[in-house]
């Protein structure tokens, strides 16, 4: 039996791009999936589309992961809808690219709140539920910007550098509770998150969201004795 079939999974930022591809990949493997994003209308639309193929195994709700109270409510709703929780994919993220002296304080806060504090809030609420179910998997979607800083990326890089430390500490805290923790660090992915949209022909060298989803599925499908705690994923032939 697959490590995914019949499992209950939450995917944050699950209405588009990488998150939607991960939700689709988990559903294809037989999981029950709850997706969330800040825009409730987008969540409802994505759930409706996914239910067309996967039926009542799909659920969703609006949630700003940068707000602890939103996350508490969302994880509670998800665990009730899914009858438990086995897998958490922390994918929700924002990109803010500005020089430090020009960056509004609110922009800094929004980036850290979503990309780093949001992961903490989700794990804080989810870990007891995953323990109660006998174990599971937490995967945090980071970025190669978590090891390669660049000008104009202070807030984004800080959030992703911090995610590495958070993920590695959490991995050691819960490993004996049968919870595996990994973080995936993609390079350039062809989504709306980047500076070029998916239709831009100049971005064909980039990774696709499906590439990241395939890695996520592969991690969960590893035998439980094995843990690939960190995966760096980059385009094989980047732009020269």
Secondary structure as GFF3:
##gff-version 3
##sequence-region A 1 240
A	DSSP	beta_strand	8	12	.	.	.	ID=ss1
A	DSSP	alpha_helix	17	28	.	.	.	ID=ss2
A	DSSP	beta_strand	32	37	.	.	.	ID=ss3
A	DSSP	alpha_helix	40	54	.	.	.	ID=ss4
A	DSSP	three_ten_helix	55	57	.	.	.	ID=ss5
A	DSSP	beta_strand	58	62	.	.	.	ID=ss6
A	DSSP	alpha_helix	68	82	.	.	.	ID=ss7
A	DSSP	beta_strand	87	90	.	.	.	ID=ss8
A	DSSP	three_ten_helix	100	102	.	.	.	ID=ss9
A	DSSP	alpha_helix	105	112	.	.	.	ID=ss10
A	DSSP	pi_helix	113	117	.	.	.	ID=ss11
A	DSSP	alpha_helix	118	132	.	.	.	ID=ss12
A	DSSP	beta_strand	136	141	.	.	.	ID=ss13
A	DSSP	three_ten_helix	144	146	.	.	.	ID=ss14
A	DSSP	alpha_helix	154	174	.	.	.	ID=ss15
A	DSSP	three_ten_helix	175	177	.	.	.	ID=ss16
A	DSSP	beta_strand	179	186	.	.	.	ID=ss17
A	DSSP	three_ten_helix	201	203	.	.	.	ID=ss18
A	DSSP	alpha_helix	209	221	.	.	.	ID=ss19
A	DSSP	beta_strand	230	233	.	.	.	ID=ss20
###
